Amino acid sequence: MLTNPDEAHIVRAVGEPTVTNEHRFRSASRLADDIRSGRTSSEEIVEACLARIAEVNPVINAVVKLAHDAREEARRADAELAAGHVRGPLHGVPFTLKDSLDTAGVVTTAGTIGWRDRVPEHDATVAARLKAAGGILLGKTNTPEFTWSDETKNDVYGRTSNPYDPARTPGGSSGGPAAIVAAGGSPFDIGSDTGDSIRQPAHVCGIAGIKPTSGRVPRTGHWPSFRGLLENLTQLGPMARRVEDLALILPIIAGPDGEDPHVHPVPLGDPAAIRPETLRVVVFTDNGVRTPTPETVVAVRRAADALALAGAQVREEVPPRIAEAADVWRRLIDADGRSWLQRLITAAGTAGRGSYAGDPDWPDGLVPLPGDRLSALVEVADDVRSALLRWMQDVDLIVGPVMPQPAIRHGESNEPWFGDTYADVHNLTGWPAVVVRAGTSPEGLPIGVQLVAAPWREDIALAAASVVEAATGGWQPPPI
């Protein structure tokens, strides 16, 4: 059940206007068009989302704080449109934001006790850009403390559950965003991904998500930030029910902001300009580290078949050194003994290890590497990156699993059989990766596939994901 202090407010947030299920499950792109054309209003859509949040949140605990002014902003958007003024491509479209992103005037805790009452003065860059494009913030969504877990829970707001089976996790760290988007409470959210944290939740909740190229989207106002040895592992990207929304939102949030020193002014390509018949595709179903379930293999093959039918050249091959890449990613994360995470927790005023006290994934014996071994590890990481980049010269797209299995039960992420070695690889490479639903487990759980392109070629990954989505159906409503 919901543990957040705003539970009563969220449950009472059902609005007066009559709303329909259609608004809840339409894509953000369709909603934006409906508002501009006058087929519906921003106020009607906001009310539909708030009604759906009130309906599902007591079960999944995905939305942890509502914005106090969403209705007022919707009415303002409708009045501006009536006067002939359109703010941008998201005019009047509501959205939620992961609680690791600062929102001016709205509590942002990053899931840590010391920040329980923290209200930022400024928006994170991505939040400001979405608002400037006309988007309306509905509220904040749950995250593990400072985003560091494969399951979404913390000491401030408790645990988030999967809308397809509340006994299972929605993944982490962007589990709150994935759960409420999948359940129809929000058209889209922005996730963060240091080690599969957009892609795993998108996979287990059956939605679409993209981890952009390293250096594409500013992380200003996100926790963890753009600072440090591991900064290039973390990317921000949109999560939505449909691939078309990823293509809509990414250009809005991408590009330098004058603060994040690692973001590059590389133009985004147009997915609509990509011809599938020109693509050279490599597909693989087993990386040799974790063998996927049979249904996962079927989903990957369905995706590859869809691309082949669209004219792509498809061959089977396991990319070189990917098992090593996953291992190097893990070793980098642990290289300073998780001091990077402890500094965040301590600086927030949270006692001890916060939500991670006693977590077997952060053992007491984890000690920092000496400087010579750390510098050698960084050299190995760059060697692996270079080897994969050389191999990618003859490949446009990689199709493979996101995870070896669908959503796990709460608490199973520390089991020895659990692994995310398929996704972590591309936090190390920095390449763009899109996830879209392509199958279903025997239990009725979503199964996503991962489509990875070369650096800065989000257009290829998104175009291919659209082909797969059209062939397989993509997101399907949960039973909740």
Secondary structure, DSSP 8 states (H G I E B T S, - for coil): ---STTHHHHHT---SS---HHHHHS-HHHHHHHHHHTSS-HHHHHHHHHHHHHHHHHHH--EEEE-TTHHHHHHHHHHHHHTT---STTTT-EEEEETTB-BTTB---TT-GGGTT---SS--HHHHHHHHTT-EEEEEE--SGGG--SS-EETTTEE--BTTBTTB---SSTHHHHHHHHTTS-SEEEEEESSSTTHHHHHHHT-EEEE--TTSS--TTBSS-S-STTGGG-EEEEEESSHHHHHHHHHHH-S--SS-TT--------GGG--GGG-EEEE-S--SSS---HHHHHHHHHHHHHHHHTT-EEEE---TTHHHHHHHHHHHHTTTTTHHHHHHHHHTT--TTGGGTT-TTS-TT-----HHHHHHHHHHHHHHHHHHHHHGGG-SEEEEESSSSS--BTTGGGSTT---HHHHHHHHH---EEEEEEEE-TTS-EEEEEEEESTT-HHHHHHHHHHHHHHH--------
